Amino acid sequence: MQVEVRVFATLRRYLPELDIGEPKLLEVPQGTTLGEIREQLELPAEEVKVIMRNNRQADEEGLAQDGDRITYIPAVAGG
Amino acid sequence: MSRKILRINMSDQSAVYEDIPEKWSKWAGRGLTSAIVLDEVEPTCHPLGPNNKLVIAPGWVSGTPAAPSSGRTSFGGKSPLTGTIKESNSGGLSSKKIAKLGLAAIILEGEPQNGEWYQLVITKDGVEFKDAPDLAGKGMYEVDEILWDQYPNKPAVIGIGPVGEKKLSNAGISVNDPEGKPGRYAGRGGLGAVMGARGVKAIVVDDEGGPGVDIADEDLLKQGRTKLRDAIMEHDLTKPDGGLNTYGTNVLMNIINEAGGLPTRNFSAGQFEGAADISGERVAEMVEKRGGEGMTGHGCHPGCIIQCSNIYPDEEGEAVVSVVEYETAWALGANCGIDDLDYVAEMTYQCNDLGLDTIEAGNTIAIAMEGGQIEFGDKEAALALFDEIREMSPLGRIYGQGVEATAKAFGVHRVPTVKGQSMPAYEPRAIKGIGVTYATSPMGADHTAGYTIAPEIAGVGGKVDPLDEEGKSDLSLTFQAATAFVDSTGYCLFIAFPILDISSGWEGMAESVAGVTGLDITGDDVIDVGKEILRMEREFNKKAGFTAQDDRLPEFMRYEKLPPHNEVWSMSDEELDQVYAWTNGK
């Protein structure tokens, strides 16, 4: 199945080939967790503060579904 | 030497220094501006009339050596935009200089009988009242430049643009930044019009030879500020090369878009297809590509160690404006359907020069778009609206009044305001806790008043689901109280992010306040002290005629579903009323 992954802010350093907001398309087997996808992309666990799946909060144990929009987010805030 | 109150009466151009009275002696910053406004401003007065006052106060730790990121100045009064009490604070050069002159607060009252404009010069020797016919009518970039030419030792300049002179409700108060430009604003709530009503175009503050700030316990201050500094430098968000330092507040654009909470085209959707092109990442890319005077990691005041500001360059690398914040890029960008940073930057310059709050200005343009005056996404037409304001055409005066006046002028009913002030860059239908803050804050719709975004979106200070309603009343109150405290310290609110996660930093903040003031305050007291401030602010509003019915979000949010989550605002009145039930003895 295919998922699209986005990274933002300081996490873009790990996927520098992507333009801002551009998704990386990944083929993963059924049963893959969001944590396993993070590891596959070599995003350090300690730098990922929040994961979103289809615009909603998710966690590492959550299972990816075909067509998911998955986003890994580092420490952000502002005003 | 105890701190002084400098009372400036514009009716007869007199100034007196008063010992700070016992009832105000514990307060600084927002706590002090709110205490003074509650005591001295008739709550039912007209905000532009002779009975309103403008109160200016640095924070508890402002002006002390090496307290990190402590350059905030609080401005208080009755707001022409909301009719409520208002505190709006700003970075820039003024906070430390006012504090080093030994001043707890400046109270600006009265109004000149002759309709003249004045420039005030405050030094250790007193206040000089200078006629300022040459400054009147000028934009803030020129005013700041003229005054630094007149005073070569680079004083703080607090000023208003033409919008403040005309006493329009979206007038902010400018504070000059380290480059001597009007890049910092106490923008919200129209306090620039309150300053204009006092006949004051600009206040020059020169602290040379001033007595400095008394410190009650040097060791405790040192201990506190070390803990605080360590927390700021350690946290991923605030450390050098962290999220804020690298991308500024606009690091949020893509994230809030991902969460479906980015208000788009006048709050009609929660995602903007052009978000990436106006994001902090794109700003950083432009700065790197264009070079020249552009920069990220810019500090808005001396002594800031977070440095989240930026200078946005044009194609030749010449500075266009500082700063393109998240709020600014959203208000003038996504909310107007505009995805061009060059136009966002140019409109931000116009706001800074004319003396407009960028949030209210962007929302106002979006209302003009909604009302059919111009099209969503028409960046040329949006920029041209500022010409109307500069010319003070009748239409320009309506725009200068902000969202509610403009909505009435164009027959628009999708009006994203609370207590007359328009919402910032977080959609309450998608992020419920911030909606509680918008509804219940004494300030009107204001994200900084209780920034629940930290746990709802960023996983800072805990993690909660933004779409969940449960517990959001308590969450908002806790953040509102903590914020009222931080707004009184002189520290930038952004120290809150590291110290919410690193408890020694929280202790350090309180210890540094105790060290300077001698007050018996620890980290455990922060929320209770903050609630004392909120209680004063709510009391003013109650006396001004505000009731629980004013603590509500606009009607359209209850029936218009917001994509992509297709949520409406559904928190009950009872849940909202619970936030401030403690002020009624419940």
HADDOCK unambig.tbl for C-alpha pairs under 7 A between the chains (distance, minus, plus):
assign (segid A and resid 9 and name CA) (segid B and resid 243 and name CA) 6.59 0.50 0.50
assign (segid A and resid 9 and name CA) (segid B and resid 251 and name CA) 6.27 0.50 0.50
assign (segid A and resid 9 and name CA) (segid B and resid 281 and name CA) 6.35 0.50 0.50
assign (segid A and resid 10 and name CA) (segid B and resid 243 and name CA) 6.24 0.50 0.50
assign (segid A and resid 20 and name CA) (segid B and resid 276 and name CA) 5.87 0.50 0.50
assign (segid A and resid 20 and name CA) (segid B and resid 281 and name CA) 6.95 0.50 0.50
assign (segid A and resid 21 and name CA) (segid B and resid 276 and name CA) 5.67 0.50 0.50
assign (segid A and resid 49 and name CA) (segid B and resid 459 and name CA) 6.24 0.50 0.50
assign (segid A and resid 50 and name CA) (segid B and resid 458 and name CA) 6.64 0.50 0.50
assign (segid A and resid 50 and name CA) (segid B and resid 459 and name CA) 6.34 0.50 0.50
assign (segid A and resid 55 and name CA) (segid B and resid 258 and name CA) 5.35 0.50 0.50
assign (segid A and resid 55 and name CA) (segid B and resid 259 and name CA) 4.73 0.50 0.50
assign (segid A and resid 55 and name CA) (segid B and resid 260 and name CA) 6.04 0.50 0.50
assign (segid A and resid 56 and name CA) (segid B and resid 259 and name CA) 6.27 0.50 0.50
assign (segid A and resid 57 and name CA) (segid B and resid 465 and name CA) 6.62 0.50 0.50
assign (segid A and resid 75 and name CA) (segid B and resid 236 and name CA) 5.90 0.50 0.50
assign (segid A and resid 75 and name CA) (segid B and resid 237 and name CA) 5.09 0.50 0.50
assign (segid A and resid 75 and name CA) (segid B and resid 243 and name CA) 6.43 0.50 0.50
assign (segid A and resid 75 and name CA) (segid B and resid 458 and name CA) 6.54 0.50 0.50
assign (segid A and resid 76 and name CA) (segid B and resid 237 and name CA) 5.87 0.50 0.50
assign (segid A and resid 76 and name CA) (segid B and resid 243 and name CA) 5.86 0.50 0.50
assign (segid A and resid 76 and name CA) (segid B and resid 251 and name CA) 6.53 0.50 0.50
assign (segid A and resid 76 and name CA) (segid B and resid 252 and name CA) 6.60 0.50 0.50
assign (segid A and resid 76 and name CA) (segid B and resid 458 and name CA) 5.78 0.50 0.50
assign (segid A and resid 77 and name CA) (segid B and resid 249 and name CA) 6.72 0.50 0.50
assign (segid A and resid 77 and name CA) (segid B and resid 252 and name CA) 6.31 0.50 0.50
assign (segid A and resid 77 and name CA) (segid B and resid 454 and name CA) 6.43 0.50 0.50
assign (segid A and resid 77 and name CA) (segid B and resid 458 and name CA) 6.23 0.50 0.50
assign (segid A and resid 78 and name CA) (segid B and resid 249 and name CA) 4.25 0.50 0.50
assign (segid A and resid 78 and name CA) (segid B and resid 252 and name CA) 6.78 0.50 0.50
assign (segid A and resid 79 and name CA) (segid B and resid 249 and name CA) 5.81 0.50 0.50
assign (segid A and resid 79 and name CA) (segid B and resid 326 and name CA) 6.57 0.50 0.50
assign (segid A and resid 79 and name CA) (segid B and resid 327 and name CA) 6.59 0.50 0.50
assign (segid A and resid 79 and name CA) (segid B and resid 448 and name CA) 6.85 0.50 0.50
